[in-house]
Amino acid sequence: AGPDEGAVGAASANEASETTPSDTSSGTPTSQQLAAIEDEEVLNKLLDKAVDFDEKRMIRTALRDLLKKKREKREKERGSRQDDLRQQALSKAGTGRMGMNRGQTSNHQPKSHMHSQFPASTTSSLSKTPSSMANPAITTAHQSSPVAAAPNMKNVKQMLLDWCRAKTEPYEGVEIHNFSSSWSDGIAFCALVHRFFPDAFEYSILNPNARKDNFELAFSTAERLADCPPLLDVEDLLRMNEPDWKCVYTYIQEFYRCLVEKGLVKTKKKL
């Protein structure tokens, strides 16, 4: 039996969902009602409960639009903050030059240090996680997976891949086709973790080119909130263009089991 599509949301999402237009109206929510929901966890919960294909499609569209809207808003705010900081720096630099011109002669005027007035970039790297870097690519204890020894390994592997694809489908920039190249930039890991812990970090600002930051963010969040051990080593992943599918498959399988243990995934049979 494959993974079920159910997931238990956080208490805040339950409270938020009680006030959404889809709960106050009867029948399938309209696209306008879905567009009015600004909590992605509420949309995720509705997606889990939906059984009609058209309803699922509308919810996925609303979720994609919401993530895009958040990303654009964040980029706009970041640009505005940077412009304000530049203006402040130019103003301070101009005031400093005027003071020096009044108080010093031309023979003793120091060179302008205007460049030092500009602030550092407001975009900082995502937090590093020493624990995830200290572990080997995959521990020996998990190489002999019970599923790997099962006669229906192909079926289980395909079901887990389908589960990953379904959970990350609304996320922009994520296309899962396998357990190797689809995970090479770390964005798929982040999307899968964010699907169950949407308040842990802001997905819309992640950069696919920042592979190390993405790996560390996903693994540290999964370890902190799902008690999932960091079986994959970030440095090893960075040395490979495509990660070993067996390592990725084992890690995703472990993450799935941790979610089941916490009641975030409902299933009749664990993988």
C-alpha positions, 0 to 999 in steps of 0.5 A, a space after each residue: 500500500 502506498 502513502 495516503 494523501 492525508 496530512 495533519 496541519 498545525 493548530 494555527 492552520 486549523 483556526 485559519 481554515 475555519 474562517 476561509 470562504 471555502 468553509 463558510 460556503 457550501 459545495 466546492 469553493 470557487 476560484 475567487 474564494 480560493 484566491 482570497 485565502 492568503 494562508 498557504 497552510 490552509 490551501 494545503 489542508 484543502 488540497 489534502 481533503 479535496 477528492 474532485 479533480 477540478 477542485 484539486 486543480 483550482 486549489 493547486 493553481 491558487 497555491 501557486 499564485 499565492 507563492 508567486 505573490 509572496 515572492 514578488 512582494 518579498 523582492 519588492 520590499 527588499 528592493 525598497 529597503 536597499 534603495 532606502 539604505 543607499 539614499 541614507 548612505 549617500 546623505 551621510 557621505 555628503 554631510 561628511 564631505 561638507 564638514 571636512 571642507 569647512 574644517 580642513 584645508 585643501 592640503 590636508 583633506 583626506 581621500 573620500 571614504 564614500 564607498 565605505 558608507 554603503 551598507 552590506 547586502 541585505 540578503 544574508 546566507 541561510 544558516 549553516 547546520 554543522 550537524 548535517 555537514 558532519 555526517 557522512 553521505 549516508 549512514 551504514 545503519 540505513 544502507 540495509 533498508 527493509 524496503 530494499 530487501 522487499 520483493 516489491 521494491 519497485 512498487 514502493 519506490 514508485 509510490 514514494 516518488 509519486 508521493 513526493 511529486 504530489 506533495 511538491 506539485 504546487 511549488 514553482 521550480 520543482 519537477 520531480 522525475 527521479 531520486 537523482 537529478 531532480 534533487 540536485 539543487 536542493 529546491 525539491 528537498 526544501 519544497 517537500 519539507 516546506 509542504 509539512 512545515 510552511 512556517 519554518 522558512 520562506 520558500 519563495 525567496 530560495 535561490 536554486 543556484 544556492 545549492 549549499 544553502 538549500 541542502 542545509 536549510 532542508 536537512 536542518 529543518 527536517 531534523 529540528 521539526 520532524 526528528 529526521 536524522 541528516 543522513 545526507 552530507 552536504 559537502 558530498 552532494 556539492 561534489 556531485 552533479 547528480 546525487 546517488 539515487 539510493 542515498 536520496 531515496 533512503 533519506 526521503 523514505 526516512 523523512 516519510 517515516 518520521 512524518 508518519 511517527 508524528 502523525 503528519 502523514 496518515 497511512 495504513 502501512 509504513 514504507 
